[in-house]
Amino acid sequence: MRPEYANALDSRALIYLKLGEIDRAIADYDTALRLDPAKAHSLYGRGLAKRKVGDLAGAEADLAAATAQAPRVAEEYSTYGLRP
């Protein structure tokens, strides 16, 4: 894996999220967003992960920012079986 490739990090974070490895998911989403701050999928995924660890304010901020950038991001994430 290329550690500087935001899309790969986003994909791995999604897998971690689905596996329940929330801290690892957040770490990968954080790195993906440092590389590509406008990545709505990473913001949305991190929002879902933050919600799972009880960071409700952080979750809502990420989910709102993701939706502002890509209004259909929640719909796209629901195809992965993930919803807020």
C-alpha distances in whole Angstrom, upper triangle without the diagonal:
4,6,9,8,11,11,7,9,12,11,10,13,15,14,15,18,19,19,21,19,20,19,15,16,18,15,12,15,17,14,13,17,17,15,17,20,21,19,21,19,17,21,22,20,20,24,24,22,25,27,26,27,30,29,31,32,28,27,30,29,26,27,30,27,25,28,30,27,26,29,28,25,27,28,24,23,26,25,22,25,24,27,29
4,5,5,9,10,7,9,12,12,12,14,16,16,17,20,21,22,23,21,21,20,17,17,18,15,12,15,16,12,11,15,15,12,14,18,19,17,20,19,17,20,22,20,20,24,24,23,25,28,27,28,31,29,31,31,28,27,30,28,25,26,29,26,24,27,29,25,25,29,28,25,27,28,25,24,27,26,24,27,26,28,29
4,6,8,10,8,7,11,12,11,13,16,16,16,18,21,21,22,19,19,17,14,14,15,12,10,12,12,9,9,12,12,10,13,16,18,16,19,18,15,18,20,18,18,22,23,21,22,26,25,25,28,26,28,29,25,25,27,26,23,25,27,24,23,26,27,24,25,28,27,24,26,28,25,23,27,26,24,26,25,27,28
4,6,9,9,8,11,13,13,14,17,18,18,20,22,23,24,21,21,19,17,16,16,14,11,12,12,9,8,11,10,7,10,13,15,14,18,17,14,17,20,19,18,22,23,21,23,26,26,26,29,27,29,28,24,25,27,25,22,24,26,23,21,25,25,22,23,27,26,23,26,27,24,23,27,27,24,27,26,28,28
4,6,6,7,9,10,11,12,15,16,17,18,20,22,23,21,20,19,16,15,16,14,11,12,13,9,7,11,11,8,9,13,14,12,15,14,13,16,18,17,17,20,21,20,22,25,25,26,28,26,28,28,24,24,26,24,21,22,24,21,19,23,23,20,20,24,23,20,23,24,21,20,24,23,21,24,23,25,26
4,6,5,6,9,10,10,12,14,15,16,18,20,21,19,18,17,15,13,13,12,9,9,10,7,4,7,8,6,6,10,11,8,12,11,9,12,14,13,13,17,18,17,19,22,22,23,25,23,25,24,21,20,22,20,17,18,20,18,16,19,20,17,17,20,20,17,19,21,18,17,21,21,19,22,20,22,23
4,5,5,6,9,10,11,13,14,15,17,19,20,19,18,18,16,13,14,14,10,10,12,11,7,10,12,10,9,12,12,9,11,9,9,12,14,13,14,17,18,17,20,22,22,23,26,24,25,25,22,21,23,21,18,18,21,18,15,18,20,17,16,19,18,15,18,19,15,15,19,18,16,19,18,20,22
4,5,5,6,9,10,11,12,14,16,17,18,17,17,17,14,12,14,13,9,10,13,11,8,12,13,11,12,15,15,12,14,12,11,15,16,14,15,18,18,17,20,22,22,23,26,25,26,27,23,22,24,23,20,20,23,21,18,21,23,20,19,22,21,18,20,21,17,16,20,19,16,20,19,21,23
4,5,5,6,9,10,10,12,14,15,16,14,14,14,11,9,10,9,5,7,9,7,6,9,11,10,11,13,14,11,13,11,9,12,14,11,12,15,16,14,17,20,19,20,23,21,23,24,20,19,22,21,17,18,21,19,17,20,22,19,19,22,21,17,19,21,18,16,19,19,16,19,18,20,21
4,6,5,6,9,10,10,12,14,15,14,13,14,11,9,10,10,7,6,9,9,6,9,11,11,10,12,12,9,10,8,6,10,10,8,9,13,13,12,15,17,17,19,21,20,21,21,18,17,19,18,14,15,18,16,14,17,19,16,16,18,17,14,15,17,14,12,16,16,13,16,15,17,18
4,5,5,6,9,10,11,13,14,14,14,15,12,10,12,12,9,9,13,12,10,13,15,14,14,16,16,12,13,9,9,13,13,10,12,15,14,14,17,19,18,20,23,22,23,24,21,19,21,21,17,18,21,19,16,19,21,19,17,20,18,15,16,17,14,12,15,14,11,14,14,17,18
4,5,5,6,9,10,11,12,11,12,12,9,7,10,10,7,9,12,11,10,13,15,15,15,17,18,14,15,12,11,14,14,11,12,16,15,13,16,18,17,18,22,21,23,24,21,19,22,22,18,19,22,21,18,21,24,21,20,23,21,18,18,20,17,14,17,16,13,16,15,18,19
4,5,5,6,9,10,10,9,9,10,7,4,7,8,5,6,9,10,9,11,14,14,14,15,16,13,14,10,8,11,11,8,8,12,11,9,12,15,14,15,18,17,19,20,17,15,18,19,15,16,19,18,16,19,21,19,19,21,20,16,16,18,16,13,16,16,13,15,13,15,16
4,5,5,6,9,10,10,10,12,10,7,9,11,9,9,12,13,12,14,17,17,16,17,17,13,13,9,9,11,10,7,9,12,10,9,13,14,13,15,18,18,19,21,18,15,18,19,15,15,18,18,15,17,20,19,17,19,17,14,14,15,12,10,12,12,9,11,10,12,14
4,5,5,6,9,9,10,12,10,8,11,13,10,11,15,15,14,17,19,19,19,20,21,17,17,13,12,15,14,10,12,15,13,12,15,16,15,17,20,20,21,23,21,18,21,22,19,18,22,22,19,21,24,23,21,23,20,17,17,18,15,12,14,14,10,12,11,15,16
4,5,5,6,5,6,8,6,5,9,10,9,10,13,14,14,16,18,19,19,20,21,18,18,14,13,15,14,10,11,14,12,10,13,15,13,14,17,18,19,22,19,17,20,21,18,18,22,22,19,22,25,23,22,24,22,19,18,20,18,14,16,16,13,13,12,15,16
4,5,5,6,5,9,8,5,8,11,10,10,13,15,14,16,19,20,19,19,20,17,16,13,11,13,12,8,9,11,8,7,10,11,9,11,14,15,16,19,16,14,17,18,15,15,19,19,17,19,22,21,20,21,20,16,15,17,15,12,13,14,11,11,9,12,12
4,5,8,9,12,11,9,12,14,13,13,17,18,17,19,22,22,22,22,23,19,18,14,14,16,14,10,12,14,11,10,13,14,11,14,17,18,19,21,19,17,19,21,18,17,21,22,19,20,24,23,21,22,20,17,15,16,15,11,12,12,9,9,8,11,13
4,6,8,11,10,9,13,14,14,15,18,19,19,21,23,24,24,25,25,22,21,18,16,18,17,13,14,16,13,11,15,15,12,14,17,19,20,23,21,19,22,23,21,20,24,24,22,24,27,26,25,26,24,20,19,20,19,15,16,16,12,12,12,15,16
4,5,9,9,9,11,13,14,14,17,18,19,20,23,24,24,24,25,22,21,18,16,17,16,13,13,14,11,9,12,12,9,11,14,16,17,20,18,16,20,21,19,19,23,23,21,23,26,26,25,26,24,21,19,21,19,16,16,17,14,13,12,14,14
4,6,6,6,9,10,11,12,14,16,17,18,20,22,22,23,24,21,21,18,16,17,16,13,12,14,12,9,12,13,10,11,14,16,18,20,18,16,20,21,19,19,23,23,21,24,27,26,25,27,25,22,21,23,21,17,19,20,16,16,14,16,17
4,5,5,6,9,10,10,12,14,15,16,18,20,20,20,21,19,18,16,14,14,14,10,9,11,9,6,8,10,7,7,11,12,14,17,14,13,17,18,15,16,20,20,19,21,24,24,23,24,23,20,19,21,20,16,18,19,16,16,13,15,14
4,5,5,6,9,10,10,12,14,15,17,19,20,19,21,19,19,17,14,15,15,12,10,12,12,8,9,12,10,8,12,12,15,17,14,14,18,18,16,18,21,21,20,23,25,24,25,26,26,22,21,24,22,19,21,22,19,19,17,18,17
4,5,5,6,9,10,11,12,14,15,17,18,19,21,18,19,16,13,15,15,12,11,14,13,10,11,14,13,12,15,15,18,20,17,16,20,20,17,19,22,21,20,23,25,24,24,26,25,21,21,24,22,18,21,22,18,19,17,19,19
4,5,5,6,9,10,10,12,14,15,16,16,18,15,15,13,10,12,12,8,7,11,10,7,10,12,11,11,15,14,16,18,15,13,17,17,14,15,19,18,17,19,22,21,21,22,21,18,18,20,18,15,17,18,15,16,13,15,16
4,5,5,6,9,10,10,12,14,15,14,16,14,14,13,9,10,11,8,6,9,9,6,7,11,11,10,13,12,14,15,12,11,15,14,12,14,17,16,15,18,20,20,20,22,21,18,18,21,19,16,19,20,17,18,15,16,15
4,6,5,6,9,10,11,13,14,14,17,15,16,15,11,12,14,11,9,12,13,10,11,14,14,13,16,14,17,18,14,14,18,17,14,17,20,18,17,21,23,21,22,24,24,20,21,24,22,19,22,23,20,21,18,20,19
4,5,5,6,9,10,11,12,13,15,13,14,12,9,11,13,10,9,13,13,11,13,16,16,15,18,17,19,20,16,16,19,18,15,17,20,18,16,20,22,20,20,23,22,18,19,22,19,17,20,21,18,19,17,19,19
4,5,5,6,9,10,10,10,12,10,11,9,5,7,9,7,6,10,11,9,11,14,14,14,17,15,17,17,13,13,15,14,11,13,16,14,13,16,18,16,17,19,19,15,16,19,17,14,18,19,16,18,15,17,17
4,6,5,6,9,10,9,12,11,12,12,8,9,11,10,8,11,13,11,11,15,16,15,17,15,17,16,12,13,16,14,11,14,16,14,14,17,19,17,18,21,21,18,19,22,20,18,21,22,20,22,19,20,19
4,5,5,6,9,9,12,11,14,13,9,11,14,13,11,14,16,14,15,18,19,18,20,18,20,20,16,17,19,17,15,17,19,17,16,20,21,19,20,23,23,19,21,24,21,19,23,24,21,23,21,22,22
4,5,5,6,8,10,8,11,10,7,9,12,11,10,14,15,14,15,18,19,19,21,19,21,20,17,16,19,17,14,16,18,15,14,17,18,16,17,20,20,16,19,21,18,17,21,21,19,21,19,20,21
4,5,5,4,7,6,9,10,7,7,11,11,9,12,15,14,14,18,19,19,20,18,19,18,14,15,16,14,11,14,15,12,11,15,16,13,15,18,19,16,18,20,18,17,21,22,20,22,20,20,20
4,6,6,9,10,13,13,10,11,15,14,13,15,18,17,17,20,22,21,22,20,21,20,16,17,19,16,14,17,18,15,15,19,19,16,18,22,22,19,21,24,22,21,25,26,24,26,23,24,23
4,6,9,9,13,13,11,12,16,15,14,17,20,19,19,23,24,24,25,23,24,23,19,20,22,19,16,19,20,17,16,19,19,17,18,22,22,19,22,24,22,21,25,25,23,26,24,25,25
4,6,6,9,11,9,10,13,14,14,16,18,18,19,22,23,24,25,22,23,22,18,18,20,17,14,16,17,14,13,16,16,13,14,18,19,16,19,21,19,19,22,23,22,24,22,23,23
4,6,8,11,9,8,12,13,12,14,17,17,17,20,22,22,23,20,20,19,16,16,17,14,11,14,14,11,10,14,13,11,13,17,18,15,18,21,19,18,22,23,22,24,22,22,21
4,6,9,9,8,11,13,13,14,17,18,18,20,23,23,24,21,21,20,17,16,17,14,11,13,13,9,8,11,11,8,10,13,15,13,16,18,17,17,20,21,21,23,21,21,20
4,6,6,6,9,10,11,12,15,16,17,19,20,22,23,20,20,19,16,15,16,14,11,12,13,10,8,11,11,8,9,13,13,11,14,16,14,14,17,18,17,20,18,18,18
4,5,5,6,9,10,10,12,14,15,16,19,20,21,19,18,18,15,13,14,12,9,9,10,8,4,7,9,6,6,9,10,7,10,12,11,11,14,16,15,17,15,15,15
4,5,5,6,8,10,11,12,14,15,17,19,20,18,18,18,15,13,14,14,10,10,12,10,7,9,12,9,8,11,10,7,9,11,9,8,12,13,12,14,12,13,14
4,5,5,6,8,10,10,12,14,15,17,18,16,17,17,13,12,14,13,9,10,12,11,8,11,13,11,11,14,14,10,12,14,12,11,14,15,14,16,13,14,14
4,6,5,6,9,10,10,12,14,15,16,14,14,13,10,9,10,9,5,7,9,7,5,9,11,10,10,12,13,10,11,14,13,11,15,17,15,17,14,14,13
4,5,5,6,9,10,11,13,15,15,14,13,13,11,8,9,9,6,5,8,8,5,8,11,10,10,11,11,7,8,11,10,8,11,13,12,14,10,10,9
4,5,5,6,9,10,11,13,14,13,14,15,12,9,11,12,8,8,12,12,9,11,14,14,13,14,13,10,9,12,11,8,11,13,11,12,9,10,10
4,5,5,6,8,10,11,12,11,11,12,9,7,10,10,7,8,12,11,10,13,15,15,15,16,16,12,12,16,15,12,14,17,14,15,12,12,11
4,5,5,6,9,10,11,9,9,9,7,4,7,7,5,5,9,9,9,11,13,14,14,15,15,12,11,14,14,12,14,16,15,15,11,10,8
4,6,5,7,9,10,10,9,11,10,6,9,11,8,8,11,13,11,13,16,16,16,16,15,12,10,13,13,10,11,14,12,12,8,7,6
4,5,5,7,9,9,10,12,10,8,11,12,10,10,14,15,14,16,18,19,18,19,19,15,14,17,16,13,14,17,14,14,10,11,9
4,5,5,6,5,7,9,6,5,9,10,9,10,13,14,14,16,18,19,19,20,20,17,15,19,19,15,17,20,17,17,13,13,10
4,5,5,5,5,8,8,5,8,11,10,10,13,15,14,16,18,20,20,19,19,16,14,18,18,15,16,19,17,16,12,11,8
4,6,8,9,12,11,9,12,14,13,13,16,18,17,19,22,22,22,22,21,18,16,19,19,15,16,19,16,15,12,11,9
4,6,8,11,10,9,13,15,14,15,18,19,19,21,23,24,24,24,24,21,19,22,22,19,20,22,20,18,15,15,13
4,6,9,9,8,11,13,14,14,17,18,19,20,22,24,24,24,24,22,19,23,23,20,20,24,21,20,16,15,12
4,6,5,6,9,10,11,12,14,15,16,18,20,21,22,22,23,20,19,22,23,19,21,24,22,21,17,16,13
4,5,5,6,9,10,10,12,14,15,16,18,20,21,20,21,19,17,20,21,19,19,23,21,20,16,14,11
4,5,5,6,9,10,11,12,14,15,17,19,20,20,21,19,18,21,22,20,21,25,23,23,19,17,13
4,6,5,6,9,10,11,12,14,15,17,18,19,20,17,17,20,21,18,20,23,22,21,18,16,13
4,5,5,6,8,10,11,12,14,15,16,16,17,15,13,17,17,15,16,20,18,18,14,12,9
4,5,5,6,8,10,10,12,14,15,15,16,14,13,16,18,16,17,20,20,19,15,13,10
4,6,5,6,9,10,11,12,14,15,17,14,14,18,19,17,19,22,21,21,18,16,13
4,5,5,6,9,10,11,12,13,14,12,12,16,16,14,16,19,18,19,15,14,12
4,6,5,6,9,10,10,10,12,9,9,12,13,11,13,16,16,16,13,11,9
4,5,5,6,9,10,9,12,10,10,14,15,14,16,19,19,19,16,14,12
4,5,5,6,9,10,12,11,12,15,15,15,17,20,20,21,17,16,14
4,5,5,6,8,9,7,9,12,12,11,14,16,16,18,15,14,13
4,5,5,5,7,6,7,10,11,11,13,16,17,18,15,13,12
4,6,6,9,9,11,13,14,15,17,19,20,21,19,17,16
4,6,9,9,11,14,13,14,17,19,19,21,19,18,17
4,6,6,9,10,10,12,14,15,17,18,16,16,16
4,6,8,9,10,12,13,15,17,18,16,15,15
4,6,5,6,9,10,11,14,15,14,13,14
4,5,5,6,9,10,11,13,11,11,12
4,5,5,6,9,10,11,9,7,8
4,5,5,7,9,10,9,9,11
4,5,6,7,10,9,10,12
4,5,5,7,6,7,10
4,5,5,5,6,9
4,5,7,9,13
4,5,9,12
4,7,10
4,7
4
